[in-house]
Amino acid sequence: MTIRHPRRLPLLALGMVALLTGLWAGIARLGWDVPLPRSGFSSLHGPLMVSGFLGTLISLERAVALGQPWAYAAPLLTGLGAVVLIANGPLVVAQLLLLGGSAGLVTIFAAIIRRHPALYTFTMGGGAIIWALGNLLWFLGWPVFLVVFWWAAFLVVTIAGERLELARLQQVTAGAQTAFLLCFGTLLAGLLLLGWWFDGAVRLFGAGLIALALWLGFNDIARRTVHQSGLTRFIAVCLLSGYVWLGVSGLAAMLYGGVPVGPQYDAMLHAFFLGFVFAMIFAHAPIIFPAVLGARMMYRPLFYVHVLLLQTTLVVRLVGDVAGWGVGRQVGGLLNAVTLVLFLANTVTALRSVPDRPGATSRAAS
């Protein structure tokens, strides 16, 4: 495999370390007897997965898109923040590094907006601000069960902005843009009320998730491209399945409200972070990884294996949550982690096995 940008590999590797360590901590949180380096290590699951892995990946992707050397400070800071968390360094240092990285992403989007002022760039820039505010609240002492909604909003708003960008290809109407802003406003209102009215704020946040799921499902170009073939259809299938899980997460939030721990909390969050967010990652990985590394990737039908496994194992986990079936929750959660490792293996082998010829992935496929 030829990589034209090997200097980006260490930044990507920091994100992968955060992912794998976060998965290990998540398995421990489910109650599996796995060796841990210290007590309390399982509590790092959320910060490592969101800010350590996803934050680093998104920041790296945007730094590549901007094309300015200073922009790579953002993924470097978040990656280092994850390392400090893993190495049991001072929590405040890790929090400041993650906060600095998220502020760096805000700066990146400020530069992008200056070049391309549009609803989709403002939306993604808003997502970066939400992430930075969430990291600030965590630094100021807010518990993770509150901060996690700010992290979730960062991801859904960023993803919605990216899909809004591609939705321009089918000329989204002014009415649809207004509806999009109303969805965003509902989500933001839920966030702003979290510190004062936890139960009601979570339900309002859930309503915003449902609204966004419906908006994306109706307006995304994936509704058309799912009827094509190859990589284009694969991406569309991932996207549409993710929107279903986004709606499920919103319904769970409206049904359960403000629950800080327990199976209901698990169902609400993992329908979002696994069902929705990782469906988006599965969809965009054949585009993002080649763009970041300057390598080639060949689409293979084998990619559907980790997509189908994610759906199946997540259903088992959520049934366990809802029905009080502890074994189902544990086994489903463990298989969720195995599925994500399989996804990484499929992605890496696809990168390694591709000749430099037509048939490699392209941005237009999304």
SVG drawing of the C-alpha trace seen along z (x, -y; Angstrom):
<svg xmlns="http://www.w3.org/2000/svg" viewBox="-42 -35 47 49">
<polyline fill="none" stroke="black" stroke-width="0.4" points="0.0,0.0 1.3,-3.4 0.4,-6.3 1.1,-9.7 0.6,-11.4 2.5,-9.3 2.8,-12.2 -0.9,-12.1 -0.6,-8.5 0.5,-9.3 -2.6,-11.5 -4.9,-8.8 -3.1,-6.3 -3.9,-8.4 -7.5,-8.3 -7.4,-4.5 -5.7,-4.0 -8.5,-6.0 -11.1,-3.9 -9.6,-0.5 -9.0,-1.6 -12.5,-3.1 -14.0,0.2 -12.0,2.0 -13.3,-0.4 -16.8,0.1 -16.6,3.9 -15.6,3.4 -18.6,1.1 -20.9,3.9 -19.6,6.1 -17.2,8.3 -14.2,9.4 -11.4,8.0 -8.0,6.8 -7.9,3.0 -4.8,0.9 -6.5,-0.8 -9.8,-1.4 -12.2,-3.8 -10.7,-3.1 -14.1,-2.1 -15.4,-5.6 -13.1,-6.8 -15.3,-5.0 -17.3,-8.0 -14.6,-10.7 -12.3,-8.3 -14.9,-7.3 -16.3,-10.8 -13.5,-13.3 -10.5,-11.0 -11.6,-9.0 -14.4,-10.8 -13.1,-14.3 -9.7,-13.4 -11.0,-11.8 -13.4,-14.7 -10.7,-17.3 -8.2,-15.5 -10.6,-15.2 -11.4,-19.0 -7.7,-19.9 -7.0,-17.9 -9.9,-19.7 -8.7,-23.1 -5.1,-22.4 -3.4,-24.6 -0.5,-23.2 -1.7,-25.0 -5.1,-23.1 -3.4,-19.8 -2.9,-21.2 -6.6,-20.3 -6.4,-16.5 -3.0,-16.5 -4.4,-18.1 -7.4,-15.8 -5.2,-12.7 -2.7,-13.8 -5.6,-14.4 -6.8,-10.8 -3.2,-9.6 -3.1,-11.5 -6.5,-9.9 -5.2,-6.4 -1.9,-6.9 -3.6,-8.1 -2.2,-11.6 -3.8,-14.6 -7.5,-14.7 -7.3,-18.5 -4.5,-18.3 -6.4,-15.8 -9.5,-18.0 -7.5,-21.1 -6.0,-19.3 -9.4,-18.1 -10.9,-21.5 -8.0,-23.0 -8.5,-20.6 -12.2,-21.3 -11.4,-25.1 -9.0,-24.3 -11.9,-22.7 -13.9,-25.9 -11.0,-27.9 -10.9,-25.5 -14.5,-26.0 -14.1,-29.8 -11.6,-29.6 -13.9,-27.4 -16.8,-29.7 -14.8,-32.6 -14.2,-30.7 -17.6,-29.2 -20.3,-31.0 -23.4,-28.7 -26.0,-27.0 -24.0,-23.8 -20.7,-25.3 -22.4,-27.4 -24.1,-24.2 -20.9,-22.3 -19.2,-25.2 -22.1,-25.3 -21.5,-21.6 -17.8,-22.4 -18.9,-25.2 -21.2,-22.8 -18.4,-20.3 -16.1,-23.0 -18.8,-24.1 -19.4,-20.5 -15.7,-20.0 -15.7,-23.3 -18.6,-22.2 -16.8,-18.9 -13.7,-20.8 -15.9,-23.0 -17.1,-19.9 -20.3,-18.9 -20.9,-15.1 -20.5,-13.0 -24.2,-12.0 -25.0,-15.7 -22.0,-16.5 -22.7,-13.5 -25.7,-15.2 -23.5,-18.1 -21.1,-15.6 -24.0,-13.8 -25.3,-17.2 -21.8,-17.9 -21.9,-14.7 -25.4,-14.9 -25.1,-18.6 -21.8,-17.9 -23.2,-15.0 -26.4,-16.8 -24.3,-19.7 -22.3,-17.3 -25.5,-15.7 -27.0,-19.2 -24.0,-20.0 -24.7,-17.0 -28.4,-17.6 -27.7,-20.8 -27.3,-18.4 -31.1,-17.9 -31.9,-21.6 -33.3,-21.7 -36.2,-24.1 -36.4,-27.2 -39.1,-25.5 -36.9,-22.4 -34.1,-24.7 -36.5,-26.4 -37.5,-23.0 -33.9,-22.1 -33.3,-25.2 -36.3,-24.4 -34.9,-20.9 -31.6,-22.4 -33.4,-24.9 -35.3,-22.2 -32.0,-20.3 -30.3,-23.4 -33.2,-24.3 -32.9,-20.8 -29.2,-21.4 -29.6,-24.8 -32.1,-23.5 -30.1,-20.5 -28.6,-22.2 -32.0,-23.3 -34.6,-20.8 -32.8,-17.5 -35.9,-15.3 -37.7,-17.8 -34.5,-18.8 -33.7,-15.2 -37.2,-14.7 -37.0,-17.9 -33.5,-16.8 -35.1,-13.6 -37.8,-15.4 -35.0,-17.3 -33.3,-14.0 -36.6,-12.6 -37.1,-15.7 -33.6,-15.6 -34.0,-11.9 -37.2,-12.6 -35.6,-15.6 -32.5,-13.6 -34.5,-10.6 -36.7,-12.7 -34.1,-15.1 -30.9,-13.1 -29.8,-12.1 -29.4,-8.6 -33.1,-8.0 -32.1,-8.1 -28.7,-6.5 -29.9,-3.4 -31.3,-2.2 -27.8,-2.3 -25.1,0.4 -21.7,1.0 -20.2,-1.6 -22.9,-4.1 -25.6,-1.8 -23.5,-0.6 -23.2,-4.2 -26.9,-4.9 -27.8,-1.7 -25.6,-2.8 -27.0,-6.3 -30.6,-5.3 -30.1,-2.7 -28.4,-5.3 -31.3,-7.6 -33.6,-4.9 -31.4,-4.5 -31.3,-8.2 -35.1,-8.2 -35.0,-5.2 -32.6,-7.1 -34.9,-10.2 -37.9,-8.0 -36.0,-6.5 -35.0,-9.9 -38.6,-11.1 -39.9,-7.9 -37.3,-7.7 -36.4,-11.3 -33.6,-12.2 -32.0,-8.9 -28.3,-9.3 -27.5,-5.6 -28.9,-2.1 -30.3,-0.1 -32.6,-2.9 -29.6,-5.3 -27.6,-2.6 -30.3,-2.1 -30.8,-5.8 -27.1,-6.5 -26.1,-3.4 -28.9,-3.6 -27.4,-7.0 -23.6,-6.4 -23.6,-2.9 -26.6,-2.8 -26.5,-6.3 -22.9,-7.5 -21.1,-4.3 -23.5,-3.8 -22.3,-7.2 -18.7,-6.2 -19.2,-2.9 -20.7,-5.0 -17.9,-7.6 -14.9,-5.4 -14.3,-4.4 -14.0,-8.1 -12.4,-9.6 -9.5,-7.1 -8.3,-7.4 -8.6,-11.2 -6.7,-11.5 -3.9,-9.0 -3.7,-9.7 -4.2,-6.0 -6.6,-3.9 -9.4,-1.8 -11.5,0.7 -15.1,1.3 -16.0,4.9 -19.3,6.5 -17.7,7.8 -18.3,4.4 -21.9,5.4 -20.8,8.0 -19.9,5.4 -23.0,3.3 -25.3,6.3 -23.5,7.4 -23.9,3.9 -27.6,4.0 -28.0,7.5 -25.8,7.1 -27.3,3.7 -30.8,5.1 -29.7,7.8 -28.2,5.2 -31.2,2.9 -33.6,5.8 -31.5,6.7 -31.8,3.1 -35.5,2.8 -36.5,6.3 -34.1,6.3 -32.2,9.2 -28.7,8.6 -27.1,11.4 -28.4,10.0 -27.1,6.6 -23.7,7.9 -23.4,10.2 -24.8,7.7 -22.4,5.0 -19.4,7.3 -20.4,8.2 -20.8,4.5 -17.1,4.1 -16.1,7.1 -18.1,5.7 -16.2,2.4 -12.8,4.2 -14.0,6.2 -14.9,2.9 -11.3,1.7 -9.9,4.9 -12.1,4.7 -11.1,1.1 -7.4,1.7 -7.3,4.8 -9.3,2.9 -6.6,0.1 -3.8,2.6 -5.3,4.7 -6.1,1.9 -4.1,1.3 -4.0,-2.2 -6.7,-1.9 -10.3,-2.9 -12.8,-1.5 -11.3,-3.1 -13.6,-5.2 -14.5,-8.8 -16.3,-11.6 -19.1,-11.6 -20.2,-8.1 -21.6,-9.6"/>
</svg>
